[in-house]
Amino acid sequence: MSVQVLPAAEAAARLSGFDTVIDARSESEYAEDHLPGAVNWPSLNDEERARVGTIYVQDSPFEARKIGAALVAANVARHIEREVLARPKGWQPLVYCWRGGKRSGALSLVLDQIGFRVTLVEGGYKAFRGAVLAQLPDLAQRLHYRVVCGPTGVGKTRLLHALAAAGAQVLDLEGLARHRSSVLGLIPGQPQPSQKAFDTQVWDALRKLDPARPVFVESESRKVGNVAVPEALIAAMRASPCLRLELPDDERVALLLEDYAFFVQDPELFCQRLAALTQLRGKAVVGRWQELVRAGEVETVVRELLLTHYDPGYSASIARNFAQYGQARPCVLADRSAASLEKMARELAATAG
């Protein structure tokens, strides 16, 4: 047998055809981004890479290669013992590393000698990253979108989830970004992905969508927290038909208190986040909000944030950035209940086809 080598773009298109996608890079490289569904079998971990690199620079490349080879051999042996012994003969893995193929090549050689049908990604992760960036514009532009608009608290994300449950196609950018797209939107305990990982997740989501059916997406800004929406995607969204979701103010406040319950439970966290608004709202206003939060008046602060901060900014931004917002279809919810959202989702899914 011999190891098959596939160009990165072809390997990316055929990911579902492999039983396991193996990233042979270190744990920090894998954490920054990896091919969708990949598992991490480091040929060298972070500490070992640093050690070998230091020897390469301070001693000699030859000494570094010897020590590196010993470390890689030991790591590959552990991966084989832990992950491979129970695999059937027909198991077909796809393996990659950063670029040159040395780390993935060592693992692939052993797997091939065992008798597995192994495929390597030509050019490794670096080539895959190039393929993702090259394909994103076409993937974004081949789809047609229905943009769910509406001020903070009307339930746009909840409607997306209800639409998905109703069988509609949905692109949940905030879900991918692990952020609720505002100064207060970072979710405790859920760090955002890197920009590279976000790009990969968007690419993976877009390539699975059917161009013959509309895609429902929320009216995002160019950035969702610290990650940027790909330029071609934001341009396509902003040129698309819009839906204007509406919900009574009292229901909006109640919805936000549910969705941001962690602020109710941790007033100091809420006060820390509010501090980020000082430049926009002024020290006196933010200080008053913080005092109210500490006094247990979270609902009052949420209502003022909606009516004096979020709503005016949203109204100006949405009309300026989304070309078809003026012709948006009104979608009026009586309340925030699951039943209301499900009813609206079924209506929208039915008209979308």
MODA-V735591 format. One record per pair of residues at least 12 apart in sequence whose C-alpha atoms are under 7 Angstrom apart, sorted by the first residue. I is the first residue (numbers start at 1). J is the second residue. Records with the same first field share a line. If there is no record, write none. Layout:
I: J ; J
This chain:
1: 112
2: 112
3: 112 ; 117 ; 118 ; 119 ; 120
4: 118 ; 119 ; 120
5: 119 ; 120 ; 121 ; 122
6: 119 ; 120 ; 121 ; 122
7: 121 ; 122
8: 121 ; 122 ; 123 ; 127 ; 128 ; 131
9: 128 ; 131
11: 121
18: 92 ; 93 ; 94
19: 91 ; 92 ; 93
20: 92 ; 93 ; 94
21: 37 ; 38 ; 39 ; 93 ; 94 ; 95
22: 38 ; 39 ; 40 ; 41 ; 93 ; 94 ; 95 ; 96
23: 38 ; 39 ; 40 ; 41 ; 95 ; 96 ; 97
24: 40 ; 41 ; 42 ; 43 ; 96 ; 97 ; 103 ; 104
25: 42 ; 43 ; 44 ; 97 ; 98
26: 42 ; 44 ; 45 ; 46
27: 40 ; 42 ; 45 ; 46
28: 46
32: 194 ; 197
33: 196 ; 197
41: 79
43: 72 ; 75 ; 76 ; 103
44: 71 ; 72
52: 64 ; 67 ; 68
76: 107
89: 116
90: 116
91: 116
92: 116 ; 117 ; 118
93: 118 ; 119
94: 118 ; 119 ; 120
95: 108 ; 119 ; 120 ; 121
96: 120 ; 121 ; 124 ; 125
97: 124 ; 125
98: 124 ; 125 ; 126
99: 123 ; 124 ; 125 ; 126
100: 123
101: 124
132: 200 ; 203
136: 203
137: 232 ; 233
139: 206 ; 207
140: 206 ; 232 ; 233 ; 236
141: 232 ; 233 ; 236
142: 211
143: 211
144: 214 ; 215
145: 214 ; 215 ; 216 ; 217 ; 237 ; 240
146: 214 ; 215 ; 216 ; 217 ; 240 ; 241 ; 242 ; 243
147: 216 ; 217 ; 218 ; 219 ; 237 ; 240 ; 241 ; 242 ; 243
148: 216 ; 217 ; 218 ; 219 ; 242 ; 243 ; 244 ; 245
149: 218 ; 219 ; 242 ; 243 ; 244 ; 245
150: 244 ; 245 ; 246
151: 311 ; 314
152: 306 ; 310
153: 252 ; 253 ; 255 ; 256
154: 245 ; 246 ; 247 ; 252
156: 218
159: 341 ; 345
162: 341 ; 342 ; 345
163: 345 ; 349
166: 345 ; 346 ; 349
168: 349
169: 214 ; 215 ; 216
170: 215 ; 216 ; 217
171: 215 ; 216 ; 217
172: 217
174: 224
176: 198 ; 201
177: 192 ; 193 ; 198 ; 224
178: 190 ; 192
179: 192 ; 224 ; 225
181: 224 ; 225
182: 225
183: 276
184: 273
195: 227
213: 353
214: 352
222: 234
238: 321 ; 322 ; 323
239: 322 ; 323 ; 324
240: 324
241: 324 ; 328
242: 324 ; 325 ; 328 ; 329
243: 328 ; 329 ; 330 ; 331
244: 328 ; 329 ; 330 ; 331
245: 330 ; 331 ; 332
246: 331 ; 332 ; 333
247: 332 ; 333 ; 334 ; 335
251: 335 ; 336
253: 302 ; 303
255: 336
264: 298
267: 293 ; 294
271: 290
274: 286
289: 301
